[in-house]
Amino acid sequence: MSARGREAGRLVVRVIRGGPGSLPRIEEHSAVATPGLTIGGLLDSLNETLAPLGPDGAIAWGPSCADGTCGRCTLLVNGVARAACLTPVDAISKKNRPITLAPLSKFPVVRDLVVDKGRLDDDLRRTHAALPSPPRSRTEPAPTLADALSRCTGCAACLEACPEYGPGSGFVGPAVLGQLARRVLEPDESPRKEGRLDAAQGRGVVSDCGKSENCVEVCPAGVPVVDGIETLARLLTARLFERRRAGAE
Amino acid sequence: MEYRPFWLRRLHSVTGLVPVGAFVLFHLFANARALQGQLRFEALVERLQSLPGLRALEIGLVFVPLAVHAALGVQIASRARPNLGVYPFPRNWSYVLQRVTGVVVLVFLLFHVGTMRFEVARGRMRPVDFFPVLCDTLSATGAFGIPMAAAAYLTGLAAVSYHLGNGIRGFCFTWGLTPSPKSRRVAGAVGTLIGLVAFFVGARTVVYYATGGAG
């Protein structure tokens, strides 16, 4: 296989494969780059060749809705967290660089490019938040902050990019903070607002945000996570002064 | 529900601004009085030294808040897992630089306070000696004619200025004062301006001393 990433429209694609209990291995493949091809489309085309080789032939990577709404195809493309179905190959494969596909590094690997995002579900439950079901489309107008936060698909790109989030950290991460903010802001959730603010004030929640703002840079759905985190901080500040005033009276 | 981390983070935030940040600006502007000559500088030092309860003010409004801010800051920095190589975004750079400059400031302050304020506390220097000592120290050159102490002061000053300026934006974020991208840009601009002013004022003073008090 040539060391060049692209020859006459062909790409070199390296895929980190494996599963629990086995050492990861790098498989190198060649693929044809066509205009408009996405990473998801690239994986599908590779699997057309690999699937007939047996049950472990095809690269596990989804499944994916192919329109950025299911949040299940997030992976590392040359080290950066991206949604496979929304990432054009042309945007990645420049200057003859091979494309390296790997599973998200902050979650346990199930198989190949599929990871177990159970920790995200646990943290959502712990903070009385939840992912929007279904998420608002990226193209649909979002008049309020809560509407914009409801675009989150739980893809975990923000968690991968966050320098405070990881296996050894107790931080719940930007996705959970964004959804906690959404639940606090939604009018029909107001009876549970105090309980959610209590959760926001707890260990590993708002206070652990390091303000790198990588979350908004990598979010494929354009969720204004940082606005949500600051809104939680503002509500907690307001509550602090309200309680002091009430205590003084 | 465990709320201590929340309160400690807010304590770290507020101590960085008031009183530590306010003291930094006061200290830099006060020291800039040296540019008006040794006599004017020493008159200011004498006035400050005669403040009632000065020791208590120094300990309560400077040393203790600074120690608290530094201790919590080291803990915050130790948790970071920088990923600039993969995500070289501007705010990610700020995230890393805030932690790096925090450590640089801590080292610089141990050196600066150790060679100045602690020497006064130990009776080995008097406040009236500050001007000549700083002139001698900052104008001294080492190998290749490089004024090493002045370079160290300028490095420490740059770290302090960046940490303060970026920290103002961080304070606003922590307390939820800037919940929109525009308000965060404004806070960043204000912080940058204050940081630049701090550096300019402090650097002028360092250069003045480094040129023997004649520049």
Interface residues (C-beta under 8 A of the other chain):
Chain A: G79 V80 A161 P163 E164 G166 S169 D198 A199 Q201 G202 R203 G204 V205 V206 S207 D208 G210 K211 S212 E213 N214 E217 V218 P224 V226 D227 E230 T231 L232 A233 R234 L235 L236 T237 A238
Chain B: M1 E2 Y3 R4 P5 F6 L8 R9 R10 I76 R79 A80 R81 P82 N83 G85 V86 Y87 F89 R91 N92 S94 Y95 G170 F173 T174 W175 G176 L177 T178 P179 S180 P181 R184
